[in-house]
Amino acid sequence: MDRIIASSPDNCGAQAKNLCLLMIIDDSDKSKECLDLMESIAKMYKDDPIKFYYIHRRAIEFGNIFDEEITSFPATFIIKGKKDKYYYYESNKY
């Protein structure tokens, strides 16, 4: 099955017009389950102005990008690139 979500969040940068949902994953079963769930959600919104991306935690330097301290994975961010804003959804808070 081809994924609708991409493994490279190149389109979540400062010039991005769409919202981006970025999931940072690790090798856990929980990350794999969340990735499958995100795939289902992405299919429902494939024609809407939101894009879905994931990246492995080893491929990103958090301190250079986000102000948040990320302690659990998967971690999810909603990013509005042109506005230079993001929201960090911390799953263990809810």
Secondary structure as a PSIPRED ss2 file (coil, helix, strand):
# PSIPRED VFORMAT (PSIPRED V4.0)

   1 M C   1.000  0.000  0.000
   2 D C   1.000  0.000  0.000
   3 R C   1.000  0.000  0.000
   4 I C   1.000  0.000  0.000
   5 I C   1.000  0.000  0.000
   6 A E   0.000  0.000  1.000
   7 S C   1.000  0.000  0.000
   8 S C   1.000  0.000  0.000
   9 P C   1.000  0.000  0.000
  10 D H   0.000  1.000  0.000
  11 N H   0.000  1.000  0.000
  12 C H   0.000  1.000  0.000
  13 G C   1.000  0.000  0.000
  14 A C   1.000  0.000  0.000
  15 Q C   1.000  0.000  0.000
  16 A C   1.000  0.000  0.000
  17 K C   1.000  0.000  0.000
  18 N C   1.000  0.000  0.000
  19 L E   0.000  0.000  1.000
  20 C E   0.000  0.000  1.000
  21 L E   0.000  0.000  1.000
  22 L E   0.000  0.000  1.000
  23 M E   0.000  0.000  1.000
  24 I E   0.000  0.000  1.000
  25 I E   0.000  0.000  1.000
  26 D C   1.000  0.000  0.000
  27 D C   1.000  0.000  0.000
  28 S C   1.000  0.000  0.000
  29 D H   0.000  1.000  0.000
  30 K H   0.000  1.000  0.000
  31 S H   0.000  1.000  0.000
  32 K H   0.000  1.000  0.000
  33 E H   0.000  1.000  0.000
  34 C H   0.000  1.000  0.000
  35 L H   0.000  1.000  0.000
  36 D H   0.000  1.000  0.000
  37 L H   0.000  1.000  0.000
  38 M H   0.000  1.000  0.000
  39 E H   0.000  1.000  0.000
  40 S H   0.000  1.000  0.000
  41 I H   0.000  1.000  0.000
  42 A H   0.000  1.000  0.000
  43 K H   0.000  1.000  0.000
  44 M H   0.000  1.000  0.000
  45 Y C   1.000  0.000  0.000
  46 K C   1.000  0.000  0.000
  47 D C   1.000  0.000  0.000
  48 D C   1.000  0.000  0.000
  49 P C   1.000  0.000  0.000
  50 I E   0.000  0.000  1.000
  51 K E   0.000  0.000  1.000
  52 F E   0.000  0.000  1.000
  53 Y E   0.000  0.000  1.000
  54 Y E   0.000  0.000  1.000
  55 I E   0.000  0.000  1.000
  56 H E   0.000  0.000  1.000
  57 R H   0.000  1.000  0.000
  58 R H   0.000  1.000  0.000
  59 A H   0.000  1.000  0.000
  60 I C   1.000  0.000  0.000
  61 E C   1.000  0.000  0.000
  62 F H   0.000  1.000  0.000
  63 G H   0.000  1.000  0.000
  64 N H   0.000  1.000  0.000
  65 I H   0.000  1.000  0.000
  66 F C   1.000  0.000  0.000
  67 D C   1.000  0.000  0.000
  68 E C   1.000  0.000  0.000
  69 E C   1.000  0.000  0.000
  70 I C   1.000  0.000  0.000
  71 T C   1.000  0.000  0.000
  72 S C   1.000  0.000  0.000
  73 F C   1.000  0.000  0.000
  74 P C   1.000  0.000  0.000
  75 A E   0.000  0.000  1.000
  76 T E   0.000  0.000  1.000
  77 F E   0.000  0.000  1.000
  78 I E   0.000  0.000  1.000
  79 I E   0.000  0.000  1.000
  80 K E   0.000  0.000  1.000
  81 G C   1.000  0.000  0.000
  82 K C   1.000  0.000  0.000
  83 K C   1.000  0.000  0.000
  84 D C   1.000  0.000  0.000
  85 K E   0.000  0.000  1.000
  86 Y E   0.000  0.000  1.000
  87 Y E   0.000  0.000  1.000
  88 Y E   0.000  0.000  1.000
  89 Y E   0.000  0.000  1.000
  90 E C   1.000  0.000  0.000
  91 S H   0.000  1.000  0.000
  92 N H   0.000  1.000  0.000
  93 K H   0.000  1.000  0.000
  94 Y C   1.000  0.000  0.000
